[in-house]
């Protein structure tokens, strides 16, 4: 079973090097960085440890571009600010030995040894059990399934949630207890309440039928 790891980036020079170092310690297979036009040193850093492909900005478009050149039987999409344990690759492979499993994700553990990080970690587990999960949880799937689904929507936001919902409808999805460490930088820079509120507003409006294109402008404004 060959796993291709795909990392979308845009000006992630401060984080992508750490992730790639982490991945090279635990994964001897293909790593693809799909860059959306970074103006910092992201691409130069990534080229030291991964294959770099360029695409228009937008995670959905970038992840599709990475998947288009990937050679693995399994596609695993990771954000640049996550970190994996040594057992992560084997946990994914083990879950896919069940032919009924089409894909899955990992258990988010938010960084920061404080009540905020612990609270967000528990809230995310509750959210995942309801089938609400996003790209920061490390979504993976079989290549054949990705092709059947047509990949990610080329949306500026909510492309990961949309993909997760379609993945759930096509077959069995596993929620692994294997941890994936997620940086607390987003809520620390934007504020916990503001970050949480932005998620509630954007998610609610998406459910109400507001287009991802309109949501993208609102998302920037309320963050």
C-alpha positions in Angstrom: 0.0 0.0 0.0 1.6 3.2 -1.2 0.6 6.5 0.5 1.0 9.9 -1.2 1.0 12.8 1.3 -0.2 16.1 -0.2 0.3 19.4 1.6 -1.3 22.6 0.3 0.7 25.7 1.1 0.5 29.5 0.7 3.3 31.5 2.5 3.9 28.7 5.1 7.6 29.2 5.3 7.4 29.2 9.1 5.7 25.8 9.4 6.2 23.7 6.3 9.9 22.8 7.1 8.9 21.4 10.5 6.2 19.2 9.0 8.4 17.9 6.2 11.1 17.0 8.7 8.4 15.2 10.8 7.1 13.3 7.8 10.5 12.2 6.5 11.1 10.6 9.9 8.0 8.5 9.7 7.2 8.1 6.0 9.5 6.8 3.2 7.0 7.4 0.5 5.8 10.2 -1.7 5.4 13.7 -0.3 3.9 16.4 -2.5 3.7 20.1 -1.6 1.0 21.9 -3.7 1.9 25.6 -3.5 -0.5 28.3 -4.4 2.0 31.0 -5.3 3.9 31.7 -2.1 5.9 34.9 -1.9 8.0 33.8 1.0 10.5 30.9 1.1 7.9 28.1 1.3 8.8 26.6 -2.1 12.5 26.7 -1.5 12.1 25.0 1.9 9.7 22.4 0.5 12.0 21.4 -2.4 14.5 20.1 0.0 12.2 17.2 1.1 9.3 17.0 -1.2 8.1 17.3 -4.8 6.6 20.8 -5.3 3.8 21.5 -7.8 2.4 24.9 -8.4 -1.3 25.7 -8.7 -3.6 28.7 -8.4 -4.3 29.7 -4.8 -7.1 27.8 -3.0 -6.8 24.6 -1.0 -9.2 22.7 -3.1 -7.5 23.6 -6.4 -4.1 23.0 -4.8 -5.0 19.6 -3.4 -6.5 18.5 -6.7 -3.2 19.5 -8.4 -1.2 17.5 -5.9 -3.5 14.5 -6.4 -3.2 14.7 -10.2 0.6 13.9 -10.0 0.4 11.5 -7.0 1.3 7.9 -7.6 0.0 6.4 -4.4 -2.9 4.0 -3.8 -3.9 6.3 -0.9 -4.0 10.1 -0.8 -3.5 11.8 2.5 -4.1 15.5 2.8 -2.3 17.4 5.6 -2.1 21.0 6.6 1.4 22.5 7.0 1.0 23.2 10.7 0.2 19.7 11.9 2.5 17.1 13.3 2.2 13.3 13.4 3.3 10.6 15.7 5.6 7.7 14.6 2.7 5.3 14.5 0.5 7.5 12.2 1.4 6.0 8.9 0.9 2.4 10.1 -2.4 3.4 11.7 -3.7 4.6 8.3 -2.5 1.6 6.5 -4.0 -0.8 9.1 -7.4 0.9 8.8 -7.4 0.5 5.0 -6.8 -3.2 5.2 -10.5 -3.4 5.6 -11.7 -3.3 2.0 -15.0 -1.6 3.1 -13.2 1.5 4.4 -13.0 4.3 1.9 -11.1 6.8 4.0 -10.9 8.5 7.3 -9.1 11.0 9.5 -7.2 11.4 12.8 -8.0 12.6 16.3 -7.0 16.3 16.5 -5.0 17.3 19.6 -4.7 21.1 19.7 -1.4 22.5 20.9 -1.0 24.6 24.0 -0.9 22.9 27.4 -3.8 24.9 28.7 -7.6 24.7 29.2 -8.2 26.2 25.8 -6.3 23.5 23.9 -7.9 20.8 26.0 -11.4 22.2 25.5 -11.0 22.5 21.8 -9.7 19.0 21.6 -12.8 17.6 23.4 -15.2 19.8 21.3 -13.6 18.5 18.1 -14.1 14.9 19.1 -17.8 15.6 19.7 -18.0 17.4 16.4 -16.3 14.5 14.5 -18.7 12.0 16.0 -21.5 14.0 14.3 -19.7 13.7 11.0 -18.4 17.3 11.0 -14.7 17.2 10.2 -12.3 19.3 8.2 -8.9 19.3 6.6 -7.0 19.9 9.8 -7.9 16.4 10.9 -5.7 14.8 8.2 -8.3 13.4 5.7 -7.2 10.4 3.8 -8.9 8.2 1.2 -8.2 5.6 -1.4 -7.1 7.0 -4.8 -10.0 5.2 -6.5 -12.5 6.8 -4.2 -11.0 10.3 -4.7 -11.4 9.8 -8.5 -15.0 8.6 -8.2 -15.8 11.7 -6.0 -14.1 14.0 -8.5 -11.7 15.4 -5.9 -12.2 18.6 -4.0 -14.5 21.4 -5.1 -12.5 24.4 -6.4 -14.0 26.6 -3.6 -12.2 29.2 -1.5 -13.7 27.8 1.7 -15.7 24.7 2.9 -14.1 22.5 0.3 -12.8 20.2 3.0 -16.2 19.9 4.7 -17.9 19.2 1.4 -15.4 16.5 0.5 -15.9 14.9 4.0 -19.6 14.8 3.5 -19.3 13.2 0.1 -16.8 10.7 1.5 -19.2 9.7 4.3 -22.0 9.1 1.7 -19.9 6.8 -0.5 -18.7 4.3 2.1 -17.3 3.5 5.5 -15.2 6.3 7.0 -13.0 5.6 10.1 -12.2 8.1 12.8 -8.9 6.9 14.1 -7.8 7.5 17.7 -4.3 8.2 16.3 -3.4 11.8 17.3 -2.6 14.6 14.9 -1.2 17.6 16.6 -2.6 20.9 15.3 -1.0 24.3 16.0 -2.9 26.7 18.2 -1.7 29.7 16.1 -5.1 30.4 14.5 -7.1 31.0 17.7 -4.1 32.5 19.5 -3.6 35.1 16.8 -7.3 35.8 16.1 -8.7 35.2 19.6 -10.6 32.2 20.8 -14.0 33.8 20.8 -13.6 35.5 17.4 -12.2 32.3 15.8 -15.0 30.1 17.3 -17.7 32.6 16.3 -16.3 32.8 12.7 -16.7 29.0 12.4 -20.3 29.1 13.7 -21.3 31.9 11.3 -19.6 30.5 8.2 -20.8 27.0 8.9 -24.4 28.2 9.5 -24.5 30.3 6.4 -23.2 27.4 4.3 -26.0 25.2 5.6 -28.4 28.0 4.7 -27.2 27.9 1.1 -24.8 30.9 0.9 -22.2 30.2 -1.7 -18.6 29.5 -0.7 -17.5 32.4 -2.9 -19.6 34.8 -0.8 -18.6 33.1 2.4 -14.9 33.6 1.6 -15.3 37.4 1.7 -17.2 37.2 5.0 -14.7 34.7 6.5 -11.9 37.2 6.0 -13.9 40.0 7.5 -15.0 38.3 10.7 -11.7 36.6 11.5 
